[in-house]
Amino acid sequence: MDQTLPKEFKLRDEFAPSSYRDWRALAEADLKGVPFEKKLITKTYENIDLEPLYTKEHLEILKNIEQFPGFTNFLRGAKPDGSSVNPWLIAQSLTHPLAENFNKLLLDSLQRGQTAVVLPLDKTTKLGLDADYGKPGETGEGGVSISGTGSLARIFRS
């Protein structure tokens, strides 16, 4: 028996194409009675249903798929160049009351692909007070405590 791989390997030759309906039937069988919508459909905050799998069939039901960004009713964005000029930024809100620890979290996140900085301030800082003069429980609550330029220097130290 020859165990060598062919020079050219095409998955379409080895596996028959299947439809979303076929895939869903198999998934529902594996769920053993649990409703597909409850287990595999994710509903976003905006009330959008995210499917577990998208296929070419889903493109066929989309309206205005031929429309370019920046034209007609602006469904695909207001600018013709889309997000190529001002690309999306990746940012997550990091919270730690101490500037030094916030810096460690920030550096780690930047190493992992974050491209923008979100700097949440604690309640005391939002009130314009030094951490020493904040009420108990308000200093460090919900963000970083910044008492001056030294705190900022510690946050953004590389």
N, C-alpha and C positions, 0 to 999 in steps of 0.2 A: 504494500500500500504506500503510495507516494504522499509524504507529509509536507512537501514544500508548498509555500504560498505562491499563488499566481502573481505574475508581474503586475497585473491590474485587477483590483478588487472593487466591485460595485455592489453596494448594499441593496440597491433596487433589484439586482439579479437574484440575490439570496433571500430577500424578504418581500412578500407581496404587500403592496400598499393597502392601508386600511383607512377607514373613515373615522371621523370623530365619533359618530354613532356607534361604530364597532368598539372603539376604545372605551367609550362610556359604558357600554353594556358589560364589558369585562370588569371595569372598575366597580360598577354597582354590584356585580356578583361577589367581588372580593370584600365589599363593605358589609356583607351578610345582614342586610336589612336596615342598616343605618342609612338615612336619607342622604343622597348624593349632595344635595344643596347644603345640608347642614355640615357635612364632613369635609367636602372638597372645594366649595365655593367660599371665597373670602369676600366679605362686604367691607368696603372702605368707609371712612368717615363721611365721604361725599355721597354715600349710598350707591357706589358703583360695585357691581359684582365682578370679581376677578376669578376667571376660570383657571383650573389647574393645568390646562393644556390649550394652546391655540394652534389652529391649523389653517391651511389655505382656505378652507370652507368659511372661516370667520371673516376673511377679507371680503368675501362675496357679499356679505350683508352690510358692510360699512358704506355709509353715504359719503359722498364728496372725497373719495379716496384719490381721485385724479386731480383734485384741487391742490394748488401750490400754496405754501405759506405766504401771507401778506396780500392775498387777493380775495375778492368777493366778500363773503361773510366772515372771514378771518377765523374759521374753525381750526386752522392749523397754525395760528399765530398771526401777529400783527405785522411782522417784518419778513420781507422776502428772503432774507439770509438766514432765517430761523435762529438757531442758537450758535451759529458758527462764529459770529463776532464777539458776543458775550456768552461764553459757555456757562453751563450750570456749575454752581459751586457745591461742594460737598461739605456740610457742616453739621455737627451735632452739638447740642448744648451740654457742656461739661459743668458739673457743679461740685465744688469743694470750697469750704470757707477760707482755707489757708492758701495764700498766693503760691508758696513753694509746691504744695501738692497739686494745685491746679496746673502749674507749669509741667509737672511730670505727666499728668493726664493729657495735657495738650500736646506735648512732644510725642507721646506714644500715638495719639490719634493722627498727628501729621505724618508720622512714619507709616501709618496704615492706610493713607490715602485721603485724609481730610484735606480740603483745599481752602477753607475759610475758617475764621475764628469767631465763635459766639462767646461773648463775655457777659454772663449773667451776674448782676450785682446783688449783694445781700441787702436786706431791708435797711440796715444802718447806713450803708453807703448811699443808697437811694435818697435817704433823708439828708445827706450831706454831712453826716457826723463821722467823727473819728471812732474807730472800733472801741476805744476806751470809754466813750460816752454813750454808746448804744445801750438800749434796754436789754436785760437778760432774755435770751431766746431770739432776739432780732438780729444780733451780730452773727453772721454766717448763715442765716436762714435764706435758702433759695439761691445762693450764689456766693461769689467771692467777696471778701471783706477788703476794701481798698481804703487805706488811710492817707495815702500820699503817693508821691512819685516813686518812693522806694518799693511800695507794693506792686506798682505797675512794672518796675524793672525786674522784680522777682517773677512776675507772671510771664513776661516775654523773654526771659533769659534763654539762650539757646544752648 
